[in-house]
Amino acid sequence: MQIKIEGIHDDRLHRPLQNIANLFYEECELVYGGGEPADVVISLDCSQTDEHVTVSGEVKGTGITEQHTKSFSPGMNEKEAFKQVKNTISYVYLNLLQAHTGITQKWGILTGIRPTKLLHKKLQSGMPQEQAHAELKKDYLIHDEKIGLMQEIVDRQLAAVPDLYQVKDEVSIYIGIPFCPTKCAYCTFPAYAIQGQAGRVGSFLWGLHYEMQKIGEWLKAHDVKVTTIYFGGGTPTSITAEEMDLLYEEMVRSFPDVKNIREITVEAGRPDTITEEKLAVLNKYDIDRISINPQSYENETLKAIGRHHTVEETIEKYHLSRQHGMNNINMDLIIGLPGEGVKEFRHSLSETEKLMPESLTVHTLSFKRASEMTRNKHKYKVAGREEVSQMMDDAVAWTKEHGYVPYYLYRQKNILGNLENVGYSLPGQESIYNIMIMEEVQTIIGIGCGAASKFIDRDTGKITHFANPKDPKSYNERFEHYTDEKIKYLEQIFERTTKQH
């Protein structure tokens, strides 16, 4: 599918227009101007004054037209004005494609991954809920159903973390362990098959301990509290029980007041990494929140996506974890895995019902650019838009029926059906870290291989990203440098606290 866009001369608009086109067509190329024929030709005309911007558009040869005008707020700077122009063009462009294809986009022009941030910002400013909802609908074309989901999540987050808007003075810690038994076909996280990697694992853990020590020293010296700690990856339970023990011992020694940290989570996503010895280590450090991720309850699917465990092992390790004191277990399911439709997904939900984990995250498959699945897309047959939407509807109905409430969501590019990923939990069992990372309300320090940090200015909310190398070799060579850089960012963010000391 090729769409020719006429009338757009600003390169900064190319990416947002491409993102919207991708919502309607799986394989879509945009071209700008030129005399070559295209499957669809869309003309966009943008005119602006000091007071407003008006965009007119048409799908050539179809009689489909659209026009929209948006006023500039007084005192808008150039960046804010451009955003207003971009959103107005997107508004017209989306409506033209909806009319042309007959496909309705319930998230409107939003292609960003954190919709609830918009609603939080409006409500935090004191805007009445009804007005906030009306603006989301008018400015972004979001449908009532999605606005209702956003509000439900915002309410749940504020119930789980009543001081959500005040935790900017604390930090959370993400610790990345870049090893897995095998790499899943859909995965783009730093994840290296651990088999035969003993030397690299040891070197990596040395650097990881160093980072924890130095970051912890700085936090203690400047009286900065830690809200949550999250061990992710990869699969953090891929390393040995002895290595886990030393790692958590370092956590207790390095970070301030660990016994009062609100939540510590360890992803044990691959059931084939869970053993009695490792569960005993978790118990030793009072860690009882883990993830055990089936993704699917179909053995053929697990084999196809490169997960070398069985459905039976998932269930067995879940019960083993329960027997060893894991009282807050999260499980993940993925909608739209290769070869799966409504029947298979409903089977996964019925198997989940037998276990009833404290939380269930329902992901919609996304073809991530760097994944094996995307590189070999022709090998993986996935469900169509309508069937994927039905599976999401089934997930919504099932969670509601079983007492789970949505408490966070995020969206991704190239996600099937332009849907979303939603975290559900039993009330009171929400993951605080997931709320922190999605709503971007505080600095999150990424430690370890591939770990990304977000340094958030406590006054302006401006986000500065900083990432460690994704491969263990590069990390091992320069972990001291990356630690020093993160401490410099912390000094900038907590400048007032530093001066007081």
C-alpha positions as CSV (number, residue, x, y, z in Angstrom):
1,M,0.0,0.0,0.0
2,Q,1.3,3.4,-1.0
3,I,-0.2,6.7,0.1
4,K,0.9,9.9,-1.6
5,I,0.7,13.0,0.6
6,E,0.4,16.4,-1.2
7,G,0.8,19.8,0.5
8,I,3.1,18.7,3.4
9,H,6.6,20.2,3.2
10,D,7.8,20.0,6.8
11,D,9.9,16.8,7.4
12,R,8.9,16.9,11.1
13,L,5.4,15.8,10.1
14,H,6.5,12.7,8.2
15,R,6.8,10.4,11.2
16,P,3.4,11.3,12.9
17,L,1.7,10.9,9.5
18,Q,3.4,7.5,9.0
19,N,2.4,6.4,12.5
20,I,-1.3,7.2,11.8
21,A,-1.2,5.4,8.4
22,N,0.2,2.3,10.1
23,L,-3.0,2.2,12.2
24,F,-5.0,1.4,9.0
25,Y,-2.6,-0.5,6.8
26,E,-0.1,-3.2,7.9
27,E,2.4,-2.5,5.1
28,C,2.2,1.2,4.1
29,E,4.6,3.5,2.5
30,L,4.1,7.3,2.4
31,V,5.5,9.4,-0.5
32,Y,5.4,13.1,-0.7
33,G,4.7,14.8,-4.0
34,G,6.1,13.6,-7.3
35,G,4.2,12.4,-10.4
36,E,4.2,8.6,-9.7
37,P,0.8,7.0,-9.2
38,A,-0.2,5.8,-5.7
39,D,-3.0,3.6,-4.2
40,V,-4.3,6.6,-2.3
41,V,-3.7,10.3,-2.8
42,I,-4.4,12.6,0.2
43,S,-4.1,16.4,-0.2
44,L,-3.6,18.5,2.9
45,D,-3.6,22.3,3.0
46,C,-2.5,24.1,6.1
47,S,-3.0,27.8,6.7
48,Q,-2.3,29.7,9.9
49,T,-2.5,33.2,11.4
50,D,-1.3,34.5,14.7
51,E,-4.6,33.3,16.2
52,H,-5.4,29.9,14.7
53,V,-4.5,27.1,12.3
54,T,-6.9,25.7,9.7
55,V,-6.3,22.4,7.9
56,S,-8.3,21.2,4.9
57,G,-7.9,17.8,3.3
58,E,-9.3,15.4,0.8
59,V,-8.9,11.9,-0.5
60,K,-8.4,12.6,-4.2
61,G,-11.0,11.1,-6.5
62,T,-13.4,10.0,-3.7
63,G,-15.3,13.1,-2.7
64,I,-14.1,12.6,0.9
65,T,-13.2,15.9,2.5
66,E,-12.4,17.3,6.0
67,Q,-11.6,20.6,7.6
68,H,-10.6,21.6,11.1
69,T,-9.6,24.8,12.8
70,K,-7.7,25.1,16.1
71,S,-6.9,28.3,18.0
72,F,-3.5,29.1,19.5
73,S,-3.4,29.8,23.2
74,P,-2.0,33.2,24.2
75,G,1.7,33.0,25.0
76,M,2.4,29.8,23.1
77,N,6.1,29.3,22.2
78,E,7.2,28.0,18.9
79,K,7.4,24.3,20.1
80,E,3.8,24.4,21.5
81,A,2.5,26.1,18.3
82,F,4.1,23.4,16.1
83,K,2.5,20.7,18.3
84,Q,-0.9,22.4,17.8
85,V,-0.3,22.5,14.0
86,K,0.7,18.8,14.0
87,N,-2.3,17.7,16.0
88,T,-4.7,19.7,13.7
89,I,-3.1,18.0,10.6
90,S,-3.3,14.6,12.3
91,Y,-7.0,15.3,13.2
92,V,-7.9,15.9,9.5
93,Y,-5.7,13.1,8.2
94,L,-7.2,10.5,10.6
95,N,-10.8,11.5,9.7
96,L,-10.0,11.2,6.0
97,L,-8.5,7.7,6.5
98,Q,-11.4,6.6,8.7
99,A,-13.9,7.7,6.1
100,H,-11.9,6.1,3.3
101,T,-11.3,2.7,5.0
102,G,-14.4,2.4,7.2
103,I,-12.1,1.6,10.1
104,T,-12.7,3.5,13.4
105,Q,-9.7,4.3,15.6
106,K,-11.0,4.5,19.2
107,W,-7.7,6.0,20.4
108,G,-8.1,8.8,17.9
109,I,-4.9,10.5,16.8
110,L,-3.0,9.2,19.8
111,T,0.0,7.0,18.8
112,G,2.0,7.7,22.0
113,I,2.4,5.0,24.6
114,R,1.1,6.7,27.8
115,P,-2.4,8.0,27.3
116,T,-3.2,8.2,31.0
117,K,-0.5,10.8,31.5
118,L,-2.7,13.3,29.5
119,L,-5.6,12.7,31.9
120,H,-3.4,12.9,35.0
121,K,-2.0,16.2,33.9
122,K,-5.4,17.8,33.3
123,L,-6.8,16.5,36.6
124,Q,-3.7,17.5,38.6
125,S,-4.1,21.1,37.3
126,G,-7.5,21.2,38.9
127,M,-9.6,20.7,35.8
128,P,-13.0,19.2,36.5
129,Q,-13.3,15.6,35.3
130,E,-16.1,16.3,32.9
131,Q,-14.1,19.0,31.2
132,A,-11.0,16.9,31.0
133,H,-12.9,14.1,29.3
134,A,-14.5,16.6,26.9
135,E,-11.1,18.0,25.9
136,L,-9.6,14.5,25.3
137,K,-12.6,13.7,23.0
138,K,-12.4,17.0,21.2
139,D,-8.7,17.5,20.8
140,Y,-7.6,13.9,20.2
141,L,-10.8,12.2,18.9
142,I,-10.6,9.5,21.7
143,H,-13.8,7.6,22.1
144,D,-15.8,7.5,25.3
145,E,-14.9,3.8,25.9
146,K,-11.2,4.5,26.0
147,I,-11.7,7.7,28.1
148,G,-13.7,5.6,30.6
149,L,-10.8,3.1,30.7
150,M,-8.3,5.9,31.3
151,Q,-10.4,7.4,34.2
152,E,-10.8,4.0,35.8
153,I,-7.0,3.5,35.7
154,V,-6.3,7.0,37.1
155,D,-8.7,6.4,40.0
156,R,-7.1,3.0,40.7
157,Q,-3.6,4.5,40.6
158,L,-4.5,7.2,43.1
159,A,-6.1,4.7,45.4
160,A,-3.0,2.5,45.2
161,V,-0.5,5.4,45.6
162,P,-2.4,8.3,47.3
163,D,0.8,10.4,47.2
164,L,1.4,9.8,43.5
165,Y,1.8,13.5,42.7
166,Q,4.4,13.9,45.5
167,V,6.7,10.9,45.0
168,K,8.9,13.1,42.7
169,D,11.2,13.6,45.7
170,E,12.0,9.8,45.8
171,V,13.4,7.5,43.1
172,S,12.7,3.9,42.0
173,I,15.4,1.5,40.9
174,Y,15.3,-0.8,37.9
175,I,18.0,-3.6,37.9
176,G,18.4,-5.3,34.5
177,I,19.7,-8.9,34.2
178,P,20.3,-9.5,30.5
179,F,20.1,-13.3,30.4
180,C,17.4,-15.8,29.6
181,P,17.2,-19.5,28.9
182,T,16.4,-18.7,25.3
183,K,15.3,-15.6,23.4
184,C,11.5,-15.3,22.5
185,A,10.7,-14.5,18.9
186,Y,8.8,-11.3,19.8
187,C,11.4,-10.0,22.2
188,T,13.6,-6.9,21.8
189,F,14.8,-6.6,25.4
190,P,18.4,-7.2,26.3
191,A,18.2,-11.0,26.6
192,Y,21.1,-13.4,25.9
193,A,20.8,-17.1,26.1
194,I,22.6,-17.9,29.4
195,Q,23.9,-21.3,28.3
196,G,27.7,-21.2,28.0
197,Q,27.9,-17.6,29.3
198,A,29.4,-18.3,32.8
199,G,32.4,-16.0,32.3
200,R,30.3,-13.1,30.9
201,V,27.7,-13.5,33.7
202,G,30.4,-13.3,36.4
203,S,31.9,-10.2,34.8
204,F,28.5,-8.6,34.4
205,L,27.5,-9.2,38.0
206,W,30.8,-7.6,39.2
207,G,29.8,-4.4,37.3
208,L,26.2,-4.6,38.6
209,H,27.4,-4.8,42.2
210,Y,29.6,-1.8,41.6
211,E,26.7,0.3,40.2
212,M,24.5,-0.7,43.1
213,Q,27.2,0.3,45.6
214,K,27.9,3.7,44.1
215,I,24.3,4.7,43.4
216,G,23.3,3.5,46.9
217,E,26.1,5.6,48.5
218,W,24.9,8.7,46.7
219,L,21.2,8.2,47.6
220,K,22.2,7.7,51.3
221,A,24.5,10.7,51.3
222,H,21.7,12.9,50.0
223,D,18.8,11.4,52.0
224,V,16.9,10.3,48.8
225,K,14.3,7.5,49.5
226,V,13.7,4.6,47.2
227,T,10.0,3.9,46.4
228,T,10.3,0.6,44.6
229,I,13.0,-1.8,43.2
230,Y,12.3,-3.9,40.2
231,F,14.5,-6.7,38.9
232,G,13.8,-7.2,35.2
233,G,15.7,-8.3,32.1
234,G,16.0,-10.7,30.5
235,T,15.0,-13.1,33.2
236,P,16.5,-12.2,36.6
237,T,16.0,-15.8,37.8
238,S,18.3,-17.1,35.0
239,I,21.3,-16.7,37.3
240,T,22.1,-19.2,40.0
241,A,20.6,-19.2,43.5
242,E,24.1,-18.3,44.9
243,E,24.4,-15.3,42.5
244,M,20.9,-14.2,43.4
245,D,21.7,-14.4,47.1
246,L,24.8,-12.2,46.7
247,L,22.8,-9.8,44.5
248,Y,20.1,-9.3,47.1
249,E,22.6,-9.0,49.9
250,E,24.2,-6.2,47.9
251,M,20.8,-4.6,47.5
252,V,20.3,-4.6,51.3
253,R,23.8,-3.3,52.0
254,S,23.8,-0.6,49.3
255,F,20.4,1.0,49.1
256,P,18.9,3.2,51.9
257,D,16.3,1.7,54.3
258,V,15.5,-1.4,52.2
259,K,13.1,-2.8,54.8
260,N,10.8,0.2,54.3
261,I,10.8,0.2,50.4
262,R,7.2,-0.1,49.3
263,E,7.7,-2.9,46.9
264,I,10.4,-5.2,45.5
265,T,9.6,-7.2,42.4
266,V,11.6,-10.0,40.8
267,E,10.6,-11.2,37.3
268,A,10.7,-14.9,37.2
269,G,8.9,-14.8,33.8
270,R,10.4,-18.0,32.5
271,P,9.0,-20.9,34.5
272,D,12.0,-23.0,33.5
273,T,14.2,-20.8,35.7
274,I,12.3,-21.3,39.0
275,T,13.7,-23.7,41.5
276,E,13.2,-24.4,45.2
277,E,16.6,-23.0,45.9
278,K,15.9,-19.7,44.2
279,L,12.5,-19.4,46.0
280,A,14.3,-19.9,49.3
281,V,16.6,-17.0,48.4
282,L,13.6,-14.8,47.7
283,N,12.1,-15.8,51.0
284,K,15.4,-14.9,52.8
285,Y,15.1,-11.3,51.6
286,D,11.3,-11.0,52.2
287,I,10.6,-10.7,48.4
288,D,7.2,-12.2,47.6
289,R,6.2,-10.3,44.4
290,I,7.2,-12.2,41.3
291,S,6.1,-12.6,37.7
292,I,5.5,-16.1,36.2
293,N,4.6,-15.5,32.6
294,P,2.8,-18.3,30.6
295,Q,2.1,-15.9,27.6
296,S,-0.1,-18.8,26.3
297,Y,-1.5,-22.1,27.5
298,E,-0.9,-23.8,24.2
299,N,2.3,-25.9,24.0
300,E,2.5,-25.5,20.2
301,T,2.5,-21.7,20.6
302,L,5.2,-21.8,23.2
303,K,7.3,-23.9,20.8
304,A,6.7,-21.6,17.9
305,I,7.8,-18.4,19.8
306,G,10.9,-20.0,21.2
307,R,9.9,-20.5,24.9
308,H,11.5,-23.8,25.9
309,H,9.0,-24.6,28.7
310,T,5.6,-26.3,28.7
311,V,2.2,-25.3,29.9
312,E,2.5,-28.0,32.5
313,E,5.7,-26.6,33.8
314,T,4.1,-23.1,34.1
315,I,1.4,-24.5,36.3
316,E,3.8,-26.7,38.3
317,K,6.1,-23.7,39.0
318,Y,3.2,-21.5,39.9
319,H,2.1,-23.9,42.6
320,L,5.7,-24.4,43.8
321,S,6.0,-20.6,44.2
322,R,2.8,-20.5,46.2
323,Q,4.1,-23.2,48.5
324,H,7.2,-21.2,49.1
325,G,5.5,-18.0,50.2
326,M,5.1,-16.0,47.0
327,N,1.9,-14.1,47.9
328,N,1.8,-11.6,45.0
329,I,2.2,-13.3,41.7
330,N,1.7,-11.6,38.3
331,M,1.1,-13.5,35.1
332,D,1.2,-12.3,31.5
333,L,-0.9,-13.3,28.5
334,I,-0.3,-12.1,25.0
335,I,-3.2,-11.6,22.6
336,G,-2.5,-12.5,18.9
337,L,0.4,-14.9,19.2
338,P,1.1,-16.8,16.0
339,G,-1.5,-19.4,15.2
340,E,-3.8,-18.3,18.0
341,G,-7.4,-17.0,17.8
342,V,-10.4,-16.5,20.0
343,K,-10.6,-20.2,20.9
344,E,-7.0,-20.5,22.1
345,F,-7.1,-17.2,24.0
346,R,-10.3,-18.2,25.8
347,H,-8.5,-21.5,26.8
348,S,-5.7,-19.4,28.3
349,L,-8.2,-17.4,30.3
350,S,-9.9,-20.6,31.6
351,E,-6.5,-21.9,32.7
352,T,-5.7,-18.6,34.4
353,E,-9.0,-19.0,36.3
354,K,-7.7,-22.2,37.9
355,L,-4.7,-20.2,39.3
356,M,-6.1,-16.7,40.1
357,P,-2.8,-14.8,40.3
358,E,-3.0,-11.4,42.1
359,S,-2.4,-9.6,38.9
360,L,-2.7,-10.3,35.2
361,T,-1.1,-8.3,32.4
362,V,-2.8,-8.7,29.0
363,H,-0.5,-7.7,26.2
364,T,-1.4,-7.3,22.6
365,L,1.3,-8.6,20.2
366,S,3.4,-5.9,18.7
367,F,5.8,-6.4,15.8
368,K,8.8,-4.7,17.3
369,R,11.4,-3.6,14.8
370,A,14.3,-5.6,16.1
371,S,12.5,-8.8,16.9
372,E,13.0,-12.1,15.1
373,M,9.3,-12.3,14.5
374,T,9.4,-9.0,12.6
375,R,12.5,-9.9,10.6
376,N,10.7,-13.1,9.5
377,K,7.1,-11.9,9.5
378,H,6.1,-14.2,6.7
379,K,6.7,-17.2,9.0
380,Y,4.3,-16.1,11.7
381,K,0.5,-16.1,10.9
382,V,-1.4,-13.9,13.3
383,A,-5.0,-13.1,13.8
384,G,-6.8,-10.2,12.0
385,R,-8.0,-7.0,13.4
386,E,-11.6,-8.1,14.3
387,E,-10.4,-11.3,15.9
388,V,-7.8,-9.5,18.0
389,S,-10.5,-7.0,19.1
390,Q,-12.7,-9.9,20.2
391,M,-9.9,-11.4,22.2
392,M,-9.4,-8.0,24.0
393,D,-13.1,-7.8,24.7
394,D,-12.9,-11.3,26.2
395,A,-10.1,-10.2,28.4
396,V,-12.0,-7.1,29.6
397,A,-15.1,-9.2,30.4
398,W,-13.1,-12.0,32.1
399,T,-11.2,-9.7,34.3
400,K,-14.3,-7.8,35.4
401,E,-16.2,-11.0,36.1
402,H,-13.3,-12.3,38.3
403,G,-12.8,-9.1,40.3
404,Y,-9.7,-7.7,38.6
405,V,-9.5,-3.9,37.9
406,P,-7.3,-2.2,35.4
407,Y,-4.5,-0.1,37.0
408,Y,-2.1,0.7,34.2
409,L,-1.9,0.7,30.4
410,Y,0.6,1.4,27.7
411,R,0.5,1.3,23.9
412,Q,3.1,0.4,21.3
413,K,3.8,1.1,17.7
414,N,2.8,-1.7,15.3
415,I,0.5,-3.2,17.9
416,L,-2.2,-5.6,16.5
417,G,-5.6,-3.9,16.1
418,N,-4.2,-0.6,17.4
419,L,-5.2,-1.8,20.9
420,E,-3.3,-1.6,24.2
421,N,-1.5,-3.5,26.9
422,V,-3.4,-3.4,30.2
423,G,-2.3,-4.4,33.7
424,Y,-5.2,-5.8,35.8
425,S,-5.0,-6.7,39.5
426,L,-7.1,-7.6,42.4
427,P,-7.7,-4.4,44.4
428,G,-4.7,-3.7,46.7
429,Q,-2.3,-5.9,44.7
430,E,-1.3,-3.3,42.1
431,S,2.4,-3.1,41.1
432,I,3.6,0.3,42.3
433,Y,6.6,0.1,40.0
434,N,4.4,-0.3,37.0
435,I,2.5,2.8,37.9
436,M,5.8,4.8,38.4
437,I,7.2,3.8,35.1
438,M,4.1,4.4,33.1
439,E,3.1,7.7,34.6
440,E,6.6,9.1,34.7
441,V,6.1,10.8,38.0
442,Q,9.6,10.2,39.5
443,T,13.1,9.5,38.5
444,I,13.8,5.8,37.7
445,I,17.5,4.8,37.9
446,G,18.4,2.0,35.5
447,I,21.2,-0.2,36.7
448,G,22.7,-3.2,34.8
449,C,23.0,-4.2,31.2
450,G,20.4,-2.5,28.9
451,A,18.8,-0.7,31.8
452,A,17.4,2.7,30.8
453,S,17.2,5.6,33.3
454,K,14.7,8.4,33.2
455,F,15.7,11.5,35.1
456,I,12.7,13.7,35.8
457,D,13.1,17.3,36.7
458,R,11.1,17.8,39.9
459,D,9.9,21.3,39.0
460,T,9.3,21.1,35.2
461,G,8.7,17.4,34.7
462,K,11.3,17.4,31.8
463,I,12.6,13.9,31.2
464,T,16.2,13.1,30.4
465,H,16.9,9.6,29.1
466,F,20.1,7.7,29.7
467,A,20.8,4.1,28.8
468,N,23.4,1.5,29.7
469,P,24.8,-0.6,26.9
470,K,22.6,-3.5,25.8
471,D,25.3,-6.2,25.4
472,P,27.3,-7.5,28.4
473,K,30.7,-7.0,26.8
474,S,30.2,-3.3,26.3
475,Y,28.7,-3.0,29.7
476,N,31.6,-4.8,31.4
477,E,34.1,-2.5,29.7
478,R,32.5,0.8,30.8
479,F,30.2,0.3,33.8
480,E,32.2,2.8,35.9
481,H,31.7,5.5,33.3
482,Y,27.9,4.9,33.1
483,T,27.7,4.9,36.9
484,D,29.5,8.3,37.0
485,E,27.2,9.7,34.3
486,K,24.1,8.7,36.3
487,I,25.4,10.3,39.4
488,K,25.9,13.6,37.5
489,Y,22.2,13.5,36.4
490,L,21.1,12.8,40.0
491,E,23.1,15.8,41.2
492,Q,21.3,18.0,38.7
493,I,17.8,16.6,39.6
494,F,18.4,16.8,43.4
495,E,20.5,20.0,43.2
496,R,18.7,21.7,46.2
497,T,19.2,18.6,48.3
498,T,22.9,18.4,47.4
499,K,23.4,22.1,48.4
500,Q,21.8,21.5,51.7
501,H,24.4,18.9,52.5
